[in-house]
Amino acid sequence: MSKTTPDLNSLWQARFGTLTNTRLPTSNTFTEVTSNQTIELLLRHRTQRTYLDKAISSETLDTILACALSAPSKSDLQQISIMVIEEPALRKEIAGLIPSMPWIEKAPAFLIFLADGHRIERICASRGIPFANDNLDNFIAATSDTSLALQNAITAAEAMGLGTCPISVIRDHMAMVADLLRLPQRVVPIAGLCLGYPARTGFVSMRLPPAVTVHKNHYDLSQVDKEIDSYDKRRDERFSIPTEAQKYTRKYGVTEFYGWSEDKARQMSKEERGQVGEFVRKTGFSLR
Ligand SMILES: Cc1cc2nc3c(=O)[nH]c(=O)nc-3n(C[C@H](O)[C@H](O)[C@H](O)COP(=O)(O)O)c2cc1C
């Protein structure tokens, strides 16, 4: 096998928009590590929101579910459940809560990933053993398991030629979704997942460079502002955010250069889902 791996270099370039990587030698190219199907799949990841009118076979879906459930689990507690939304009327009702995202109704399949603290509490109760491990850390454990399962589902789906779109916006309507799904106590909807064969090629969404997001031994802020600035410019060169997509222009105006960081700062100027903590506590997680 050739020692040079232009493939990995181009995949890296597509993901970060630059080959600058503090871990590479000065040549800034990969010479030792070769790409493989898994690495390529992960580096090529892209969210897909439009799908062909092509059904997903039950074997394909079952394989995706099995892969999701193969994700690691904190202490093997397996605090995760996945809801497969099969009834068209139920899907319509959930999608109707989020009209701004028509892909929820149109996707050939729709799943909801649930942080599930119910089962383990039930196991304790059935043995007459006190359930005392109820704090914020245990909720983090359940949501981490759920996120890992979600990622495995995404990777498995992409490996079989499907595209996906996670849906956190279901958390805008947590109580309603929990009601529609008849969730028991201590089961919290974390994210939906649209699945389907992609109708478009899509594009790789450029990430912040490792110079910002990877630290060595101690958290390092020295390059952050400069690196974010050049990331904004790199990203804008590849895909500039249209003027009409600028957020909250009444408050912040229309700016000539509107990069990723301006967009995210404006997004974070408004609280989202302030009701989630209260809802999660109501389900029974103490979060203390
Ligand atoms: C947990 C999670 C929730 C998300 N929720 C939504 C959502 O509600 N609607 C949507 O259209 N995209 C959603 N996304 C997709 C992100 O917008 C997308 O991952 C991000 O823009 C980066 O693009 P990429 O996945 O193509 O790299 C979500 C992604 C994650 C990981």
The ligand as an SDF file (V2000), in Angstrom:
LIG
                    3D

 31 33  0  0  0  0  0  0  0  0999 V2000
  -28.1030   16.2320   18.9810 C   0  0  0  0  0  0  0  0  0  0  0  0
  -28.3610   16.9260   17.6660 C   0  0  0  0  0  0  0  0  0  0  0  0
  -29.5710   17.5310   17.4400 C   0  0  0  0  0  0  0  0  0  0  0  0
  -29.8600   18.1340   16.2130 C   0  0  0  0  0  0  0  0  0  0  0  0
  -31.0810   18.6780   16.0130 N   0  0  0  0  0  0  0  0  0  0  0  0
  -31.4190   19.1360   14.7870 C   0  0  0  0  0  0  0  0  0  0  0  0
  -32.7570   19.5730   14.5330 C   0  0  0  0  0  0  0  0  0  0  0  0
  -33.6150   19.6210   15.4280 O   0  0  0  0  0  0  0  0  0  0  0  0
  -33.0690   19.9300   13.2620 N   0  0  0  0  0  0  0  0  0  0  0  0
  -32.1590   19.8900   12.2420 C   0  0  0  0  0  0  0  0  0  0  0  0
  -32.5300   20.1940   11.0990 O   0  0  0  0  0  0  0  0  0  0  0  0
  -30.8760   19.5010   12.4660 N   0  0  0  0  0  0  0  0  0  0  0  0
  -30.4830   19.1150   13.7020 C   0  0  0  0  0  0  0  0  0  0  0  0
  -29.2020   18.6650   13.9430 N   0  0  0  0  0  0  0  0  0  0  0  0
  -28.2250   18.6460   12.8390 C   0  0  0  0  0  0  0  0  0  0  0  0
  -27.1680   19.7450   13.0170 C   0  0  0  0  0  0  0  0  0  0  0  0
  -27.7220   20.9710   12.6020 O   0  0  0  0  0  0  0  0  0  0  0  0
  -25.9300   19.3800   12.1990 C   0  0  0  0  0  0  0  0  0  0  0  0
  -25.3530   18.2140   12.7550 O   0  0  0  0  0  0  0  0  0  0  0  0
  -24.8860   20.5090   12.2040 C   0  0  0  0  0  0  0  0  0  0  0  0
  -25.3760   21.6220   11.4950 O   0  0  0  0  0  0  0  0  0  0  0  0
  -23.5700   20.0760   11.5980 C   0  0  0  0  0  0  0  0  0  0  0  0
  -23.7920   19.5800   10.2920 O   0  0  0  0  0  0  0  0  0  0  0  0
  -23.3230   18.1170    9.8560 P   0  0  0  0  0  0  0  0  0  0  0  0
  -24.0010   17.1320   10.7600 O   0  0  0  0  0  0  0  0  0  0  0  0
  -23.7650   17.9820    8.4160 O   0  0  0  0  0  0  0  0  0  0  0  0
  -21.8540   18.0580   10.0120 O   0  0  0  0  0  0  0  0  0  0  0  0
  -28.8850   18.1250   15.1800 C   0  0  0  0  0  0  0  0  0  0  0  0
  -27.6460   17.5300   15.4230 C   0  0  0  0  0  0  0  0  0  0  0  0
  -27.3770   16.9390   16.6490 C   0  0  0  0  0  0  0  0  0  0  0  0
  -26.0450   16.2890   16.8760 C   0  0  0  0  0  0  0  0  0  0  0  0
  1  2  1  0
  2  3  1  0
  2 30  2  0
  3  4  2  0
  4  5  1  0
  4 28  1  0
  5  6  2  0
  6  7  1  0
  6 13  1  0
  7  8  2  0
  7  9  1  0
  9 10  1  0
 10 11  2  0
 10 12  1  0
 12 13  2  0
 13 14  1  0
 14 15  1  0
 14 28  1  0
 15 16  1  0
 16 17  1  0
 16 18  1  0
 18 19  1  0
 18 20  1  0
 20 21  1  0
 20 22  1  0
 22 23  1  0
 23 24  1  0
 24 25  2  0
 24 26  1  0
 24 27  1  0
 28 29  2  0
 29 30  1  0
 30 31  1  0
M  END
$$$$
